[in-house]
Amino acid sequence: MLGVFTPNRLFRSMRLVNADAKGRDHELLIPLDDTPTLLFVVGRGVQVFEQGGGLVPPEGKRIYIPPRMGNAPNVINFLVRDAARRNQ
């Protein structure tokens, strides 16, 4: 399950928008007021890698998502692998 907690502590799940042999794409819509968002990423039994290739620690990591600039959406990518497949 993927999602975020709002400032009011409500959980909002991320919607699955695509799945293929390469993986799955999830989407989170941020309000029109471009509220800065804090995304918490943690993986149990999996390895999660950030866009730059860095491994997210097992205890998780908070990632600040700044307000968007212009009309282009903020896109953040993660690679998730089964922890048993460490060398692949």
PLY file of the C-alpha trace (Angstrom):
ply
format ascii 1.0
element vertex 88
property float x
property float y
property float z
element edge 87
property int vertex1
property int vertex2
end_header
0.00 0.00 0.00
1.30 3.43 -0.91
0.05 6.72 0.39
0.56 9.80 2.51
-0.90 11.28 5.66
-2.44 14.73 5.37
-1.74 17.47 7.95
-5.07 16.38 9.53
-3.66 12.82 9.87
-5.94 11.33 7.23
-4.40 8.60 5.09
-4.66 9.14 1.33
-3.69 6.15 -0.78
-1.78 6.59 -4.01
-3.74 5.48 -7.05
-2.30 2.78 -9.33
-2.26 4.31 -12.83
-0.20 1.78 -14.80
1.38 -1.65 -14.43
3.56 -3.57 -16.86
6.57 -5.89 -16.90
8.83 -3.00 -15.80
6.80 -2.15 -12.71
3.87 -0.12 -11.45
3.15 3.59 -11.56
1.23 5.25 -8.73
-0.10 8.78 -8.65
-0.76 11.26 -5.87
-2.61 14.47 -6.62
-1.56 17.46 -4.52
-4.14 20.24 -3.95
-4.30 23.17 -6.36
-2.89 25.52 -3.74
0.42 23.68 -4.24
0.80 22.87 -0.59
4.33 21.64 0.14
4.05 17.93 0.91
6.06 15.54 3.03
6.17 12.01 1.65
7.32 9.20 3.93
8.82 6.21 2.12
9.43 2.89 3.86
9.61 -0.63 2.53
9.16 -3.79 4.57
10.71 -6.84 2.90
11.71 -4.76 -0.11
14.52 -2.44 -1.12
13.46 1.07 -2.17
15.81 3.20 -4.28
15.41 6.93 -4.91
15.70 8.56 -8.36
19.44 9.09 -7.89
19.99 5.42 -7.04
20.38 5.86 -3.27
18.91 3.14 -1.09
16.17 4.30 1.29
17.11 3.07 4.80
14.96 0.25 6.26
13.55 2.67 8.85
12.29 4.89 6.04
12.92 8.41 4.86
10.92 11.62 4.73
11.02 13.35 1.35
9.99 16.96 0.94
8.01 17.67 -2.22
8.16 21.40 -2.98
5.30 23.30 -4.60
5.34 22.89 -8.35
6.66 25.57 -10.64
4.35 26.48 -13.52
2.04 23.86 -14.98
4.45 20.92 -14.97
3.69 18.30 -12.29
6.31 17.18 -9.79
7.33 13.63 -10.65
9.22 11.46 -8.18
10.41 7.99 -9.11
11.36 5.07 -6.89
12.58 1.60 -7.74
11.23 -1.14 -5.46
12.83 -4.60 -5.42
12.26 -7.74 -3.43
14.87 -7.67 -0.64
15.75 -11.31 -1.41
16.98 -10.22 -4.88
19.85 -8.05 -3.61
22.25 -8.48 -6.54
19.84 -8.15 -9.47
0 1
1 2
2 3
3 4
4 5
5 6
6 7
7 8
8 9
9 10
10 11
11 12
12 13
13 14
14 15
15 16
16 17
17 18
18 19
19 20
20 21
21 22
22 23
23 24
24 25
25 26
26 27
27 28
28 29
29 30
30 31
31 32
32 33
33 34
34 35
35 36
36 37
37 38
38 39
39 40
40 41
41 42
42 43
43 44
44 45
45 46
46 47
47 48
48 49
49 50
50 51
51 52
52 53
53 54
54 55
55 56
56 57
57 58
58 59
59 60
60 61
61 62
62 63
63 64
64 65
65 66
66 67
67 68
68 69
69 70
70 71
71 72
72 73
73 74
74 75
75 76
76 77
77 78
78 79
79 80
80 81
81 82
82 83
83 84
84 85
85 86
86 87
